[in-house]
Structures are given as C-alpha cells and as structure tokens.
C-alpha cells in the first residue's frame, strides 16, 4: 500500500506526499498549513495511491479545529 493524506479546510484541498510502501504503518514529515477564517472542521482522508486506476479511499475523519485552538495555541499539530 502507498498511502497519502488529503486535507480539506474551508474549501482548500492539500495533499501529503505518497508514503511509498508505507503499508499499514506509514509516516509523514509533511507540513500542511491553512489560514483559518470561519470554518472549524478539518476533513482528512487517507488514500491508497494507485498508478493506473482510481485511488482507493481507506478512511476519513473530521477534526474540530476550534477544540484544538481552545487549548491556547495559534498553531496546532494534528
């Protein structure tokens, strides 16, 4: 499996690098940044990269960014 992450926040979509042969324990060192204005939900999808066919959706979740920011940080590591 060659997984990557897709992040959607306030209509912006950003993707991580593909973790080649990441299997079931992928790791990333990517930094993904968004400017927050009004939306508080960060949507995250985990995909399996496929070279010659549609990528496979493995999992998805939503994170309420306002809960993280309420902990007193302008920046949040998720």
VOPA-265727 format. One line per 4 residues: number of its first residue (from 0); their letters; for each residue x, y, z of N, C-alpha, C, CB. Coordinates in nm, 4 decimals. Glycine has a CB too. Example, Ala and Ser with C-alpha at 12.3 -4.5 7.8 and 13.67 -1.06 7.14 Angstrom:
0	AS	1.3190 -0.5690 0.7800 1.2300 -0.4500 0.7800 1.3200 -0.3300 0.7800 1.1308 -0.4473 0.9046  1.2850 -0.2250 0.7080 1.3670 -0.1060 0.7140 1.2900 0.0030 0.7870 1.4084 -0.0598 0.5725
//
This chain:
0	XXXX	0.0841 -0.1169 0.0000 0.0000 0.0000 0.0000 0.0893 0.1241 0.0000 -0.0961 -0.0007 0.1216  0.0498 0.2234 -0.0781 0.1219 0.3505 -0.0901 0.0282 0.4641 -0.0473 0.1739 0.3727 -0.2371  0.0141 0.4863 0.0829 -0.0855 0.5818 0.1314 -0.0415 0.7276 0.1220 -0.1194 0.5502 0.2730  -0.1423 0.8139 0.1143 -0.1214 0.9580 0.1263 -0.2446 1.0167 0.1939 -0.0955 1.0249 -0.0140
4	XXXX	-0.2299 1.1372 0.2463 -0.3390 1.2057 0.3152 -0.3875 1.3236 0.2333 -0.2947 1.2524 0.4543  -0.5172 1.3465 0.2389 -0.5783 1.4621 0.1748 -0.6495 1.5419 0.2833 -0.6775 1.4194 0.0601  -0.6211 1.6715 0.2904 -0.6793 1.7590 0.3909 -0.7687 1.8608 0.3222 -0.5692 1.8293 0.4741  -0.8880 1.8836 0.3766 -0.9769 1.9857 0.3231 -1.0195 2.0769 0.4367 -1.1004 1.9221 0.2532
8	XXXX	-0.9974 2.2066 0.4160 -1.0307 2.3059 0.5163 -1.0735 2.4329 0.4459 -0.9116 2.3322 0.6113  -1.1958 2.4781 0.4720 -1.2500 2.5999 0.4114 -1.2372 2.5996 0.2594 -1.1798 2.7218 0.4681  -1.2678 2.4877 0.1972 -1.2659 2.4785 0.0519 -1.1287 2.4577 -0.0094 -1.3247 2.6000 -0.0047  -1.0237 2.4623 0.0716 -0.8883 2.4365 0.0220 -0.8571 2.2882 0.0399 -0.7828 2.5251 0.0964
12	XXXX	-0.7959 2.2277 -0.0597 -0.7556 2.0880 -0.0510 -0.6050 2.0806 -0.0682 -0.8286 2.0009 -0.1577  -0.5401 2.0126 0.0257 -0.3956 1.9925 0.0192 -0.3665 1.8457 0.0443 -0.3208 2.0827 0.1221  -0.2596 1.7970 -0.0153 -0.2247 1.6552 -0.0044 -0.0829 1.6379 0.0463 -0.2406 1.5854 -0.1393  -0.0630 1.5289 0.1204 0.0714 1.4924 0.1644 0.1437 1.4228 0.0493 0.0664 1.4006 0.2909
16	XXXX	0.2692 1.3974 0.0698 0.3446 1.3136 -0.0227 0.2953 1.1693 -0.0083 0.4987 1.3237 0.0045  0.3102 1.0903 -0.1108 0.2788 0.9476 -0.1029 0.3888 0.8792 -0.0227 0.2649 0.8838 -0.2458  0.3492 0.7993 0.0748 0.4447 0.7224 0.1551 0.4656 0.5882 0.0841 0.3931 0.7020 0.3044  0.5656 0.5839 -0.0040 0.5922 0.4649 -0.0842 0.6102 0.3425 0.0043 0.7160 0.4856 -0.1711
20	XXXX	0.5332 0.2393 -0.0225 0.5380 0.1132 0.0524 0.5171 0.1355 0.2024 0.6718 0.0428 0.0286  0.4332 0.2339 0.2357 0.4053 0.2663 0.3752 0.3257 0.1598 0.4472 0.3322 0.3953 0.3831  0.2549 0.0766 0.3693 0.1784 -0.0320 0.4286 0.0801 0.0164 0.5334 0.2710 -0.1326 0.4894  0.0706 -0.0577 0.6434 -0.0242 -0.0232 0.7489 0.0355 0.0678 0.8555 -0.0757 -0.1483 0.8134
24	XXXX	0.1632 0.1045 0.8403 0.2273 0.1940 0.9380 0.3025 0.3078 0.8682 0.3243 0.1143 1.0279  0.2326 0.3868 0.7869 0.3006 0.4959 0.7163 0.3401 0.6077 0.8125 0.2107 0.5518 0.6049  0.4420 0.6821 0.7737 0.4812 0.8021 0.8471 0.5079 0.9134 0.7465 0.6071 0.7757 0.9364  0.4770 1.0353 0.7885 0.4988 1.1521 0.7042 0.5719 1.2586 0.7837 0.3652 1.2068 0.6496
28	XXXX	0.6447 1.3424 0.7133 0.7084 1.4584 0.7759 0.6584 1.5878 0.7120 0.8619 1.4489 0.7642  0.5534 1.5781 0.6316 0.4968 1.6938 0.5627 0.4430 1.7955 0.6625 0.3858 1.6499 0.4670  0.4471 1.9216 0.6246 0.3810 2.0278 0.6992 0.2713 2.0833 0.6098 0.4822 2.1402 0.7436  0.1494 2.0806 0.6589 0.0337 2.1308 0.5840 -0.0200 2.2509 0.6611 -0.0779 2.0189 0.5651
32	XXXX	-0.0315 2.3657 0.5944 -0.0764 2.4878 0.6614 -0.2025 2.5424 0.5953 0.0346 2.5943 0.6598  -0.2945 2.5891 0.6784 -0.4160 2.6555 0.6326 -0.4332 2.7835 0.7131 -0.5410 2.5624 0.6468  -0.4963 2.8820 0.6522 -0.5373 3.0020 0.7237 -0.6813 2.9818 0.7675 -0.5218 3.1306 0.6351  -0.7069 2.9995 0.8953 -0.8421 2.9817 0.9468 -0.9175 3.1129 0.9391 -0.8395 2.9293 1.0916
36	XXXX	-1.0411 3.1066 0.8900 -1.1253 3.2251 0.8854 -1.2575 3.1982 0.9575 -1.1506 3.2679 0.7392  -1.3358 3.1040 0.9093 -1.4676 3.0820 0.9697 -1.4988 2.9351 0.9956 -1.5739 3.1398 0.8811  -1.4467 2.8466 0.9152 -1.4793 2.7046 0.9272 -1.3949 2.6418 1.0375 -1.4566 2.6311 0.7926  -1.4528 2.5468 1.1078 -1.3811 2.4849 1.2179 -1.3597 2.3357 1.1982 -1.4549 2.5085 1.3458
40	XXXX	-1.4022 2.2814 1.0844 -1.3852 2.1385 1.0605 -1.2754 2.1120 0.9584 -1.5162 2.0769 1.0132  -1.1809 2.0311 0.9985 -1.0741 1.9855 0.9100 -1.1096 1.8432 0.8693 -0.9318 1.9928 0.9797  -1.1303 1.8217 0.7409 -1.1614 1.6885 0.6885 -1.0317 1.6229 0.6423 -1.2649 1.6962 0.5712  -1.0113 1.4994 0.6833 -0.8899 1.4260 0.6476 -0.9299 1.2936 0.5853 -0.7985 1.4034 0.7718
44	XXXX	-0.8706 1.2633 0.4710 -0.8943 1.1351 0.4037 -0.7618 1.0643 0.3826 -0.9675 1.1554 0.2682  -0.7608 0.9359 0.4072 -0.6440 0.8508 0.3831 -0.6709 0.7714 0.2567 -0.6145 0.7556 0.5051  -0.5834 0.7871 0.1595 -0.5978 0.7214 0.0296 -0.4814 0.6261 0.0048 -0.6061 0.8258 -0.0832  -0.5081 0.5233 -0.0748 -0.4031 0.4353 -0.1260 -0.3787 0.4762 -0.2704 -0.4430 0.2823 -0.1144
48	XXXX	-0.2587 0.5225 -0.2987 -0.2228 0.5672 -0.4334 -0.2186 0.4481 -0.5289 -0.0864 0.6404 -0.4323  -0.2835 0.4641 -0.6413 -0.2826 0.3634 -0.7483 -0.2358 0.4314 -0.8758 -0.4245 0.2980 -0.7681  -0.1351 0.3787 -0.9384 -0.0791 0.4422 -1.0569 -0.1731 0.4352 -1.1776 0.0530 0.3776 -1.0914  -0.2382 0.3209 -1.2000 -0.3136 0.3015 -1.3241 -0.4637 0.2912 -1.3057 -0.2657 0.1793 -1.3920
52	XXXX	-0.5143 0.3158 -1.1868 -0.6587 0.3132 -1.1655 -0.6937 0.4143 -1.0573 -0.7077 0.1702 -1.1263  -0.8211 0.4256 -1.0275 -0.8650 0.5216 -0.9264 -0.8028 0.4885 -0.7910 -1.0189 0.5228 -0.9159  -0.7664 0.5911 -0.7177 -0.7089 0.5719 -0.5849 -0.8176 0.5179 -0.4916 -0.6488 0.7055 -0.5296  -0.7785 0.4355 -0.3952 -0.8733 0.3734 -0.3031 -0.8811 0.4531 -0.1735 -0.8334 0.2276 -0.2740
56	XXXX	-1.0042 0.4893 -0.1335 -1.0247 0.5560 -0.0058 -1.0156 0.4518 0.1054 -1.1619 0.6302 -0.0024  -0.9264 0.4738 0.2009 -0.9060 0.3803 0.3120 -0.9860 0.4234 0.4349 -0.7563 0.3702 0.3471  -0.9805 0.5525 0.4693 -1.0508 0.6028 0.5874 -1.0676 0.7535 0.5756 -0.9744 0.5662 0.7178  -1.1606 0.8064 0.6538 -1.1781 0.9516 0.6593 -1.2267 0.9904 0.7985 -1.2783 1.0004 0.5499
60	XXXX	-1.2005 1.1171 0.8338 -1.2439 1.1684 0.9634 -1.2541 1.3191 0.9562 -1.1472 1.1256 1.0759  -1.3185 1.3777 1.0561 -1.3254 1.5224 1.0715 -1.2691 1.5586 1.2087 -1.4722 1.5744 1.0550  -1.1970 1.6687 1.2132 -1.1434 1.7181 1.3395 -1.1972 1.8594 1.3604 -0.9859 1.7160 1.3404  -1.2510 1.8836 1.4791 -1.2997 2.0162 1.5140 -1.1808 2.1003 1.5591 -1.4094 2.0090 1.6251
64	XXXX	-1.1365 2.1900 1.4730 -1.0175 2.2700 1.4984 -1.0381 2.3649 1.6163 -0.9798 2.3489 1.3735  -1.1606 2.4101 1.6390 -1.1842 2.5036 1.7492 -1.1514 2.4401 1.8835 -1.3293 2.5515 1.7483  -1.1707 2.3097 1.8983 -1.1363 2.2415 2.0230 -0.9848 2.2416 2.0452 -1.1899 2.0970 2.0217  -0.9089 2.2231 1.9385 -0.7628 2.2248 1.9491 -0.7155 2.3661 1.9809 -0.6972 2.1735 1.8181
68	XXXX	-0.7716 2.4647 1.9117 -0.7298 2.6027 1.9316 -0.7690 2.6531 2.0708 -0.7910 2.6923 1.8240  -0.8744 2.5994 2.1288 -0.9179 2.6404 2.2626 -0.8144 2.6032 2.3689 -1.0529 2.5763 2.2964  -0.7214 2.5156 2.3351 -0.6173 2.4761 2.4288 -0.5097 2.5834 2.4417 -0.5548 2.3446 2.3852  -0.5259 2.6935 2.3667 -0.4380 2.8081 2.3849 -0.3245 2.8214 2.2865 -0.3823 2.8036 2.5175
72	XXXX	-0.3305 2.7551 2.1732 -0.2228 2.7638 2.0755 -0.2746 2.8232 1.9457 -0.1609 2.6257 2.0503  -0.1938 2.9068 1.8823 -0.2275 2.9569 1.7494 -0.1978 2.8526 1.6441 -0.1512 3.0854 1.7191  -0.1007 2.7668 1.6707 -0.0621 2.6587 1.5798 -0.1020 2.5280 1.6453 0.0919 2.6615 1.5471  -0.1402 2.4320 1.5629 -0.1797 2.3028 1.6181 -0.1161 2.1904 1.5371 -0.3336 2.2883 1.6194
76	XX	-0.0596 2.0958 1.6062 -0.0094 1.9742 1.5422 -0.1178 1.8703 1.5538 0.1248 1.9242 1.6067  -0.1562 1.8131 1.4403 -0.2622 1.7106 1.4404 -0.2016 1.5811 1.3947 -0.3825 1.7506 1.3490
//
